[in-house]
Amino acid sequence: IACVNVPRRSRITKLAVDPDHIEELSDLFGESLIISRTEQR
């Protein structure tokens, strides 16, 4: 999974796996994570 480079990347990766947390991540990091997820699909 492509994630934003952050200190707590392992935690972000876990959240990125769970669709329920996508909205939380989008609020924190903007749409960059959503875009990276979309590109992988």
N, C-alpha and C positions, 0 to 999 in steps of 0.2 A: 504494500500500500504506500502510495506516495504521500508523505506527510510534510508539513511545514517544519523547517529546522528549528526546533525549540529544545530547551534543556530537558523538559519532561517528555521527550519524544515517545518513550515507551508507553506512557499513560495516554498520550494523544493517539497513538496507534490503536490501543485498546478501544478507545472511544470511537475511533474512525470505523472500526469493525462493526460497531453497533449502530444501526440506522437511527435508533431512537435518540442518539446523542449528536447526530449530524447538525441539528439546529443549534445546539449549544456551541459546537465548534464554529459554525458559521458566524455566530455572534462574537466569538472571541477572536477569530483569525480572519474574518471576512469571507469572501467567496473563494479564496485561493484553494482551500482544502476541497471544497465542493467541485471546483474545476478539475483538480488533480484526480479526484475519484471518477469524474465523468470521463476523463481521457482514458482511464484504464479499462473502462467497460467496453 
